[in-house]
Amino acid sequence: MNARTIAQVALFAAEEKKAIDPLVLDIRRMSDIADFFVIASGSSDRHVRTIAEAVMDSLRTRQLSPGHLEGLNQASWILVDYGTVMVHVFHRETRKFYSLERLWGDAKFMTLKRKDEKPLKSTRRSSTSRRPY
């Protein structure tokens, strides 16, 4: 499974659990640590944990297991590392504090669509544009 598909599956799993402001950042041209970041927020520790578990369950059904998992017990920031895709699930306040979208401000937002919608595309954004969390 390619990195874009992993990111798409992770994003859709987060959306199905009502994640707050889920998005995908394309960091391929910026870093060697991963190709994509999937970033989402939850409104409580339980919500954050539920989102992360849904992502892992969805990818597990496709025979993928994370190479590294961190923060599941604390649930303020859960990192699920699939090598080419890193999934960050934050508590809303923690996401505001660390602000990965601003830290990776030159990354492209990925617009991912389901099969019955238009195809995948990247959108470039200016370093001054902001996404609400």
C-alpha positions as CSV (number, residue, x, y, z in Angstrom):
1,M,0.0,0.0,0.0
2,N,1.5,3.4,-1.0
3,A,1.9,6.3,1.4
4,R,-0.9,8.3,-0.1
5,T,-3.4,5.4,0.3
6,I,-2.3,4.9,3.9
7,A,-2.8,8.6,4.6
8,Q,-6.2,8.5,2.9
9,V,-7.3,5.4,5.0
10,A,-6.1,7.1,8.2
11,L,-7.9,10.3,7.4
12,F,-11.2,8.6,6.6
13,A,-11.0,6.5,9.8
14,A,-10.5,9.7,11.8
15,E,-13.4,11.5,10.0
16,E,-15.7,8.5,10.8
17,K,-15.0,9.0,14.5
18,K,-15.8,12.7,14.2
19,A,-12.3,14.0,14.5
20,I,-12.0,17.8,14.7
21,D,-10.3,19.4,11.7
22,P,-8.6,16.3,10.3
23,L,-6.0,17.0,7.5
24,V,-3.1,15.6,5.6
25,L,0.1,17.5,5.1
26,D,2.4,16.5,2.2
27,I,5.9,16.8,3.6
28,R,7.8,14.8,0.9
29,R,9.8,17.7,-0.3
30,M,10.6,19.0,3.2
31,S,11.8,16.0,5.1
32,D,13.0,12.4,5.0
33,I,11.2,11.4,8.2
34,A,7.9,10.7,6.4
35,D,5.9,11.5,3.2
36,F,2.7,12.6,4.9
37,F,1.4,13.7,8.3
38,V,-2.2,13.0,9.2
39,I,-3.3,15.4,11.9
40,A,-6.6,15.3,13.8
41,S,-8.0,16.4,17.1
42,G,-10.4,15.1,19.7
43,S,-12.4,16.8,22.3
44,S,-11.5,14.6,25.2
45,D,-8.9,11.9,26.2
46,R,-11.4,9.2,25.3
47,H,-12.2,10.8,21.9
48,V,-8.4,11.1,21.1
49,R,-7.9,7.5,22.0
50,T,-10.9,6.4,20.0
51,I,-9.7,8.2,16.9
52,A,-6.2,6.7,17.1
53,E,-7.6,3.2,17.7
54,A,-9.9,3.6,14.7
55,V,-7.0,4.6,12.5
56,M,-5.0,1.6,13.7
57,D,-8.0,-0.8,13.3
58,S,-8.7,0.5,9.8
59,L,-5.1,0.0,8.7
60,R,-4.8,-3.4,10.5
61,T,-7.6,-4.7,8.3
62,R,-5.3,-3.9,5.4
63,Q,-2.5,-5.9,7.0
64,L,-0.6,-2.8,8.3
65,S,0.7,-2.4,11.8
66,P,2.4,0.7,13.1
67,G,6.2,0.7,13.5
68,H,5.9,2.8,16.6
69,L,3.1,4.0,18.8
70,E,3.4,6.6,21.5
71,G,1.1,8.4,23.9
72,L,-1.9,6.0,23.9
73,N,-2.0,6.0,27.7
74,Q,-1.8,9.7,28.2
75,A,-4.0,10.5,25.2
76,S,-3.2,14.2,24.9
77,W,-1.0,13.5,21.8
78,I,-0.9,10.1,20.2
79,L,1.6,9.4,17.5
80,V,1.1,6.4,15.3
81,D,4.1,5.9,13.0
82,Y,3.6,3.9,9.7
83,G,7.0,4.8,8.3
84,T,6.0,6.9,5.3
85,V,2.9,8.2,7.2
86,M,2.8,9.6,10.7
87,V,-0.6,10.0,12.3
88,H,-0.8,12.7,15.0
89,V,-4.0,12.7,17.1
90,F,-4.1,15.6,19.6
91,H,-6.4,16.8,22.3
92,R,-7.6,20.1,21.0
93,E,-5.6,22.3,23.4
94,T,-2.4,20.2,22.8
95,R,-2.8,20.7,19.0
96,K,-3.0,24.5,19.5
97,F,0.1,24.5,21.7
98,Y,2.3,22.5,19.3
99,S,0.7,23.8,16.1
100,L,2.3,21.3,13.7
101,E,0.5,23.1,10.8
102,R,2.5,26.2,11.5
103,L,5.7,24.4,12.2
104,W,5.4,22.6,8.8
105,G,4.0,25.8,7.2
106,D,5.5,25.2,3.8
107,A,3.9,21.8,3.4
108,K,1.0,21.2,1.0
109,F,-2.4,20.3,2.3
110,M,-3.7,17.2,0.6
111,T,-7.3,17.1,-0.5
112,L,-8.3,13.5,-0.3
113,K,-11.6,12.2,-1.7
114,R,-13.5,9.0,-1.4
115,K,-13.8,6.8,-4.5
116,D,-17.1,8.3,-5.6
117,E,-15.6,11.8,-5.4
118,K,-13.0,13.7,-7.4
119,P,-9.4,12.4,-7.4
120,L,-6.6,13.3,-4.9
121,K,-4.8,16.6,-5.3
122,S,-2.3,18.8,-3.4
123,T,-2.9,22.4,-2.7
124,R,-0.1,24.8,-2.0
125,R,-0.8,27.4,0.7
126,S,1.0,30.5,1.7
127,S,2.9,30.5,5.0
128,T,0.5,33.1,6.4
129,S,-2.6,31.0,5.8
130,R,-4.1,29.3,8.8
131,R,-6.3,26.4,9.3
132,P,-8.7,26.5,12.3
133,Y,-8.4,23.8,14.8
